């Protein structure tokens, strides 16, 4: 009853409101109806992301061991022990790197020394013959190459050199000498041997450089010679004839060395002509010692050196040695004069007249060109060869010049009689007798056929 009285009072209070009936209904429902409990469901499960794949370079499986050797029981006291162990290791072209990776550091040095003492590292020989392709790299060994294969042994030698310490070098000095004597195309192994000698041992380093130079490793030596001190550089230039040693020195600071280099026939011609240029550039007037050296050099065996010396003298007022046709009938003397003339004309300026006219008869120079076409199958000139074509012209004396000058200079050191050969051309000189003299009547310039492997025709 009390509840309803409360309700009646409430109804009286809110009777003026528009919500009277709604309020009564709400109160009755709250008091009389049973409220159902609210059910809260579990949140949906989110699938966990798949683990990211591992980087194979960072998570490599442990390598499979190739050698079944208990290294704790191995003792190496001499080369025989080390050689016996190498036979157990059995390196091959296919697996030598992996097997060497299993060798403990404590055993690496005696194994390396035994390899170097064993020698036999010459894998590739220089190409021979006109059509031989130049070799720039040494081919890797075959997968089946074994311990006695020289191509595998050169790789083992590279590994061995890297294991050496300075104290080991005297004991492998003979092995390093043998490596330094390997000719091109080998370079990597020779370079490693050259740099094995401690820089403080200048005598030993110069000795090894001299061996490599005689083997034809001129580029390697010219690069490595910069590690020599001044005294050994002078010796390298004067006694060993290293071009690179002369380049490290200077004409101003080592004048006597440069003057001697002008007439050093064992020195490369390019180094000798560079020495001439550097000495001439030091003063407007030629010093007496330089002038005397140049006069001697005009008789050099090398035509380029002779021409460079004659040119330097001519530009400083001494015109006696400008190339002129010799008063002789000797083919050898005439070809020598032509060789010097070619190098001299390469030094002339564009506005200077050619000196060839004095070698020619009054009618001029007959110039014959023989071109080679590997695709031609028609004998257009009737010489019996469908690949060649002849053209000829008569050039007046005043207009005549030496053909293909740069290639002619390359051909001149390779003359047989009156025929000189380069890689691209064959130059043939025809001399005639006229009034007790011999004059140059004709020059034939013939293309050299390509090597058989490059030709498109079939024999």
Secondary structure, 3 states (H helix, E strand, C coil): CHHHHHHHHHHHHHCCCCCHHHHHHHHHHHHHCCCCCCCCCCCCCCCCCCCCCCCCCCCCCCCCCCCCCCHHHCCCCCHHHHHHHHHHHCCCCCCHHHHHCCCCHHHHHHHHHHHHHHCCCCCCCCCCCCCCCCCCCCCCCCCCCCCCCHHHHHHHHHHHHHHCCHHHHHHHHHHHHHHHCCCCCCCHHHHHHHCCCCCCCHHHHHHHHHHHHHCCCHHHHHHHHHHCCHHHHHHHHHCCCCHHHHHHCCCCCCHHHHHHHHCCCCCCHHHHHHHHHHHHCCCCCCCHHHHHHHHHHCCCCCHHHHHHHHHHHHHCCCCCCCCCCCCCCCHHHHHHHHHHHHHHHHHCCCCCCCCHHHHECCCCEEEEEEEECCCCCCCCCCCCCCCEEEEEEEECHHHCCCCCHHHHHHHHCCEECCEEECCCEEEEEEEEEECCEEEEEEEEEEECCCCHHHCCCCC
